[in-house]
């Protein structure tokens, strides 16, 4: 069978000669033969299928390194290659959803900067308050408690420390957010952009505080903490989240998880490699992809705003609750407890009745109208 010149092969595969030369250099699509005299690349017709697959995957935006893996896998197991493409696209959709949320916030933020769109007094957000309670417990197995739970008039926070200095790491992270609260950033009419910027700076300070604590030990990268917190602004809650502690919203009787776990297992669920049911018993379900650690590279936290309504109830918890107690049982308690104090006590009791294998921390807050 005759070989095709690079020009003919480029036309047949819908790849440019420049792209073919690059893919040859990267080992992604090597020519069948290179003329020893002219240096011209020659391709076999049988290489067209791989070349077309490369072109399609590039249109999806897949990185070249991953394209090579998919193409090599496809030559051995087409079904496995298809699963890789499905996993990649699931990740793209998840990232697109996150960018969509940010775009919605920016549109809202910029709209309210327009004087013509500024709310009148009648349109202003209804003033609301929160009633709250926090409780942290060592559990029935661990010797010490590395969790930190805090609730105040404007700040709600849960941190789950890990490593030799996990307890001071978690406490330090929450302490940095309490500085934002003490400075009154959440009070009065604060532009949303300024509030989110203040929280982003506070998370950076929290990361530095954790690194300072971890740096005094022999393995700083093994020390760190999760952090899930909400700053109350009077009509909105600004959410900060990194790690696998969680925030839930109970609204109209339905319980919604409003944070996304930064774990290896959750990423596998996102990519379609695991079902949610399989994730609950996976041996690596606690392995974190993102957290505040003593490592040199700073991890990025999720930061966004949530509009609050009267009657909303928020739950922040460490994985000592969410990984031990079924979600339906959590929903039942959060939905039926008469007040935040009763809710946190019953949630901790549930975790301990389930064996209490880990420290457990809960913060519950109710959004209410002010009492005249």
C-alpha positions as CSV (number, residue, x, y, z in Angstrom):
1,X,0.0,0.0,0.0
2,X,1.5,3.4,-1.0
3,X,2.3,6.0,1.5
4,X,0.8,9.4,1.6
5,X,2.8,12.7,1.6
6,X,2.3,15.0,4.5
7,X,0.2,17.3,2.3
8,X,-2.1,14.5,1.2
9,X,-2.4,13.1,4.7
10,X,-3.1,16.5,6.1
11,X,-6.0,17.0,3.7
12,X,-7.4,13.5,4.3
13,X,-7.2,13.8,8.2
14,X,-8.2,17.5,8.4
15,X,-5.0,18.3,10.3
16,X,-2.6,20.9,9.1
17,X,1.0,20.0,8.1
18,X,2.1,22.2,11.0
19,X,0.0,20.2,13.4
20,X,1.3,16.9,12.0
21,X,4.9,18.0,12.5
22,X,4.1,19.0,16.1
23,X,2.3,15.7,16.8
24,X,5.3,13.8,15.4
25,X,7.7,15.7,17.8
26,X,5.4,14.9,20.7
27,X,5.2,11.2,19.8
28,X,1.5,11.5,19.3
29,X,1.3,10.7,15.6
30,X,4.7,9.6,14.2
31,X,4.9,9.2,10.4
32,X,5.2,5.7,8.9
33,X,8.4,6.7,7.2
34,X,10.7,9.7,6.9
35,X,12.6,10.0,3.6
36,X,16.3,9.9,4.4
37,X,17.2,12.2,1.6
38,X,14.5,14.9,1.6
39,X,13.3,14.5,5.2
40,X,9.7,14.4,4.0
41,X,7.3,12.7,6.3
42,X,5.2,9.9,4.8
43,X,2.1,8.4,6.3
44,X,0.3,5.1,5.9
45,X,-3.5,5.2,5.0
46,X,-4.1,3.1,8.1
47,X,-3.0,6.0,10.3
48,X,-5.9,8.1,9.2
49,X,-8.2,6.7,11.9
50,X,-5.8,7.8,14.7
51,X,-5.3,11.1,13.0
52,X,-9.0,11.8,12.8
53,X,-9.5,10.8,16.4
54,X,-6.7,13.3,17.4
55,X,-8.5,16.0,15.4
56,X,-11.8,15.3,17.1
57,X,-10.3,15.3,20.5
58,X,-8.5,18.5,19.9
59,X,-11.9,20.1,19.0
60,X,-13.1,19.0,22.4
61,X,-10.2,20.9,23.9
62,X,-8.5,17.9,25.3
63,X,-4.8,18.4,26.2
64,X,-2.3,16.7,24.0
65,X,-0.9,14.5,26.7
66,X,-4.3,13.1,27.5
67,X,-5.1,12.7,23.7
68,X,-2.0,10.5,23.4
69,X,-3.3,8.3,26.3
70,X,-6.8,8.0,24.8
71,X,-5.4,7.1,21.4
72,X,-3.0,4.5,22.7
73,X,-5.8,3.1,24.9
74,X,-8.2,3.0,21.9
75,X,-5.8,0.8,19.9
76,X,-6.1,-1.8,22.7
77,X,-9.6,-1.2,24.2
78,X,-12.1,1.0,22.4
79,X,-14.6,0.8,25.3
80,X,-12.0,2.0,27.8
81,X,-11.0,4.9,25.5
82,X,-14.7,5.9,25.3
83,X,-14.8,6.0,29.1
84,X,-11.8,8.3,29.1
85,X,-13.5,10.7,26.7
86,X,-16.7,10.5,28.8
87,X,-14.7,11.3,32.0
88,X,-12.9,14.2,30.3
89,X,-16.2,15.7,29.2
90,X,-17.8,15.3,32.6
91,X,-14.9,17.3,34.0
92,X,-15.3,20.0,31.4
93,X,-19.0,20.3,32.2
94,X,-18.3,20.6,35.9
95,X,-15.7,23.4,35.3
96,X,-18.1,25.1,32.9
97,X,-20.8,25.1,35.6
98,X,-18.4,26.7,38.1
99,X,-17.5,29.4,35.6
100,X,-21.2,29.9,34.9
101,X,-21.8,30.6,38.6
102,X,-19.0,33.1,38.6
103,X,-20.4,34.8,35.4
104,X,-23.8,35.1,37.0
105,X,-22.3,36.7,40.1
106,X,-20.3,39.2,37.9
107,X,-23.3,40.1,35.9
108,X,-25.3,40.7,39.1
109,X,-22.4,42.6,40.7
110,X,-21.9,44.9,37.6
111,X,-25.6,45.4,37.2
112,X,-26.0,46.8,40.7
113,X,-23.0,49.2,40.0
114,X,-25.1,50.8,37.3
115,X,-26.9,53.8,38.9
116,X,-29.9,53.2,36.7
117,X,-30.2,49.8,38.2
118,X,-29.6,50.7,41.8
119,X,-32.4,49.3,44.1
120,X,-34.9,51.7,45.6
121,X,-35.7,51.6,49.3
122,X,-38.7,49.4,48.5
123,X,-36.6,47.1,46.4
124,X,-33.8,46.7,49.0
125,X,-33.2,43.3,50.5
126,X,-35.3,42.4,53.5
127,X,-33.1,42.7,56.7
128,X,-32.7,39.3,58.3
129,X,-30.9,37.8,61.2
130,X,-29.4,34.4,62.0
131,X,-29.8,32.3,65.1
132,X,-27.0,29.7,65.5
133,X,-25.3,27.0,67.5
134,X,-22.0,25.1,67.2
135,X,-20.8,21.9,68.7
136,X,-17.6,19.8,68.3
137,X,-17.0,16.4,69.7
138,X,-14.0,14.1,69.8
139,X,-16.1,11.0,68.9
140,X,-15.7,7.5,70.3
141,X,-12.4,6.4,68.6
142,X,-10.0,9.3,68.3
143,X,-7.9,10.4,71.3
144,X,-8.0,14.1,70.5
145,X,-10.2,16.5,68.6
146,X,-8.6,18.2,65.6
147,X,-11.9,19.9,64.5
148,X,-12.8,23.5,65.1
149,X,-16.4,24.7,65.1
150,X,-17.4,28.4,65.5
151,X,-20.6,30.3,65.3
152,X,-21.2,34.0,65.9
153,X,-23.5,36.8,64.8
154,X,-21.9,37.0,61.4
155,X,-19.5,34.1,61.0
156,X,-20.1,30.3,60.8
157,X,-17.1,28.0,60.4
158,X,-16.0,24.4,60.5
159,X,-12.4,23.3,60.0
160,X,-11.1,19.7,60.1
161,X,-7.4,19.6,60.8
162,X,-5.1,16.7,59.9
163,X,-1.5,15.6,60.5
164,X,0.6,16.1,63.6
165,X,-0.5,19.7,64.1
166,X,-4.0,19.4,62.7
167,X,-5.8,21.0,65.6
168,X,-3.8,24.2,65.7
169,X,-3.9,24.4,61.9
170,X,-7.7,24.3,61.9
171,X,-8.0,26.7,64.7
172,X,-5.6,29.1,63.0
173,X,-7.6,29.0,59.7
174,X,-10.9,29.9,61.6
175,X,-9.1,32.6,63.5
176,X,-8.1,34.4,60.3
177,X,-11.7,34.4,59.2
178,X,-12.8,35.7,62.6
179,X,-10.6,38.7,61.9
180,X,-12.8,39.6,58.9
181,X,-15.8,39.3,61.2
182,X,-14.1,41.5,63.8
183,X,-13.3,44.2,61.2
184,X,-17.0,44.4,60.4
185,X,-16.7,43.5,56.7
186,X,-20.1,41.7,56.9
187,X,-21.9,44.7,58.4
188,X,-23.9,47.4,56.6
189,X,-24.1,47.8,52.8
190,X,-20.9,46.3,51.5
191,X,-20.5,45.8,47.8
192,X,-20.4,42.1,46.9
193,X,-17.1,42.4,45.1
194,X,-15.4,44.0,48.2
195,X,-16.8,41.3,50.4
196,X,-15.5,38.4,48.2
197,X,-12.2,40.2,47.9
198,X,-11.9,40.4,51.7
199,X,-12.7,36.7,52.1
200,X,-10.2,35.7,49.4
201,X,-7.5,37.7,51.3
202,X,-8.6,36.1,54.6
203,X,-8.2,32.6,53.0
204,X,-4.7,33.5,51.8
205,X,-3.9,34.6,55.4
206,X,-5.3,31.4,56.7
207,X,-3.1,29.4,54.3
208,X,-0.1,31.3,55.5
209,X,-1.0,30.7,59.1
210,X,-1.3,27.0,58.4
211,X,2.1,26.9,56.7
212,X,3.7,28.7,59.6
213,X,2.3,26.1,62.0
214,X,3.2,23.1,59.7
215,X,6.7,24.5,59.0
216,X,7.8,23.8,62.5
217,X,7.3,20.0,62.1
218,X,9.2,17.4,60.2
219,X,6.6,16.9,57.4
220,X,4.8,20.2,56.7
221,X,3.0,18.9,53.6
222,X,1.3,16.3,55.8
223,X,-0.3,19.0,58.0
224,X,-3.3,21.0,57.1
225,X,-7.0,21.6,57.4
226,X,-10.2,21.8,55.5
227,X,-12.2,25.0,55.9
228,X,-15.9,25.7,55.3
229,X,-17.3,29.0,56.4
230,X,-20.1,31.5,55.8
231,X,-20.1,35.2,56.5
232,X,-23.5,36.7,57.1
233,X,-24.1,40.1,55.4
234,X,-27.7,40.7,56.5
235,X,-29.4,39.3,53.5
236,X,-26.7,37.0,52.0
237,X,-24.2,34.4,53.1
238,X,-20.8,34.5,51.5
239,X,-19.4,31.0,51.3
240,X,-15.8,29.9,51.6
241,X,-15.0,26.3,51.0
242,X,-11.9,24.1,50.6
243,X,-11.6,20.4,51.4
244,X,-14.3,17.9,52.3
245,X,-16.1,19.5,55.2
246,X,-19.6,20.5,53.9
247,X,-22.3,23.1,53.8
248,X,-26.0,22.2,53.4
249,X,-29.1,24.3,52.9
250,X,-32.5,23.2,54.1
251,X,-35.1,25.1,52.1
252,X,-38.8,24.2,51.8
253,X,-38.2,20.8,53.4
254,X,-35.4,19.8,51.0
255,X,-31.8,19.4,51.9
256,X,-29.2,20.6,49.4
257,X,-25.5,20.2,49.6
258,X,-24.1,23.5,48.4
259,X,-20.4,22.7,48.6
260,X,-18.4,20.3,46.4
261,X,-16.0,17.9,48.0
262,X,-12.4,18.4,46.9
263,X,-11.5,14.8,47.1
264,X,-10.1,12.1,44.8
265,X,-13.2,10.1,45.0
266,X,-15.5,13.0,44.2
267,X,-13.4,13.8,41.1
268,X,-13.9,10.2,40.1
269,X,-17.7,10.5,40.5
270,X,-17.6,13.8,38.5
271,X,-15.7,12.0,35.7
272,X,-18.1,9.0,35.7
273,X,-15.5,6.6,37.0
274,X,-17.5,5.9,40.2
275,X,-21.2,6.0,41.1
276,X,-22.2,8.0,44.2
277,X,-23.1,4.7,45.9
278,X,-19.6,3.3,45.2
279,X,-18.0,6.4,46.5
280,X,-19.4,6.0,50.0
281,X,-17.3,2.8,50.5
282,X,-14.3,3.6,48.4
283,X,-11.0,3.1,50.4
284,X,-9.7,6.5,49.3
285,X,-12.8,8.5,50.0
286,X,-11.0,10.8,52.5
287,X,-8.0,11.5,50.2
288,X,-8.1,15.3,49.6
289,X,-7.3,17.1,46.3
290,X,-7.5,20.5,47.9
291,X,-6.9,21.8,51.4
292,X,-5.0,24.4,53.3
293,X,-1.7,22.7,54.0
294,X,1.9,23.3,54.9
295,X,3.0,22.6,51.3
296,X,4.5,25.5,49.3
297,X,1.7,25.7,46.7
298,X,-1.4,27.5,47.9
299,X,-4.7,25.8,47.0
300,X,-7.7,27.7,45.7
301,X,-10.8,27.9,47.8
302,X,-14.4,28.1,46.4
303,X,-15.8,31.6,47.2
304,X,-19.3,32.7,46.3
305,X,-22.5,34.3,47.5
306,X,-25.8,32.7,48.5
307,X,-29.1,34.7,48.8
308,X,-30.9,33.9,52.0
309,X,-34.6,33.6,52.7
310,X,-36.6,33.6,56.0
311,X,-36.9,30.0,57.1
312,X,-33.7,28.8,55.6
313,X,-31.5,26.6,57.8
314,X,-27.8,26.0,57.1
315,X,-25.7,23.2,58.3
316,X,-21.9,23.2,58.2
317,X,-20.2,20.0,59.2
318,X,-16.9,18.0,59.2
319,X,-16.8,14.6,57.5
320,X,-17.2,13.0,60.9
321,X,-20.9,13.6,60.3
322,X,-21.3,13.4,56.5
323,X,-19.1,10.3,56.0
324,X,-20.8,8.4,58.9
325,X,-24.5,9.4,59.0
326,X,-26.7,8.7,55.9
327,X,-27.9,11.9,54.2
328,X,-31.6,11.1,54.9
329,X,-30.9,10.9,58.6
330,X,-29.2,14.2,58.5
331,X,-32.1,15.7,56.6
332,X,-34.6,14.3,59.1
333,X,-32.8,15.9,62.1
334,X,-32.0,19.2,60.4
335,X,-35.6,19.4,59.3
336,X,-37.2,18.5,62.6
337,X,-35.1,20.0,65.3
338,X,-36.9,23.0,66.9
339,X,-33.8,25.2,67.1
340,X,-30.1,25.2,66.1
341,X,-28.9,24.1,69.6
342,X,-31.1,21.0,69.4
343,X,-30.0,20.2,65.9
344,X,-26.3,20.2,66.6
345,X,-26.7,18.1,69.7
346,X,-28.8,15.5,67.8
347,X,-26.4,15.4,64.8
348,X,-23.4,14.8,67.0
349,X,-25.3,12.1,68.9
350,X,-26.2,10.5,65.5
351,X,-22.5,10.3,64.5
352,X,-21.6,8.8,67.9
353,X,-24.4,6.3,67.7
354,X,-23.0,5.2,64.4
355,X,-19.7,4.4,66.0
356,X,-18.2,7.9,66.3
357,X,-15.1,6.9,64.2
358,X,-13.9,10.5,63.7
359,X,-14.1,13.9,65.3
360,X,-17.5,15.5,64.5
361,X,-18.3,19.1,64.3
362,X,-21.6,20.8,63.3
363,X,-22.8,24.4,63.0
364,X,-26.5,25.1,62.4
365,X,-27.9,28.5,61.6
366,X,-31.5,29.7,61.0
367,X,-32.4,32.7,58.9
368,X,-35.1,34.7,60.6
369,X,-36.8,38.1,60.5
370,X,-35.7,40.4,63.3
371,X,-38.0,40.5,66.3
372,X,-39.3,44.0,66.9
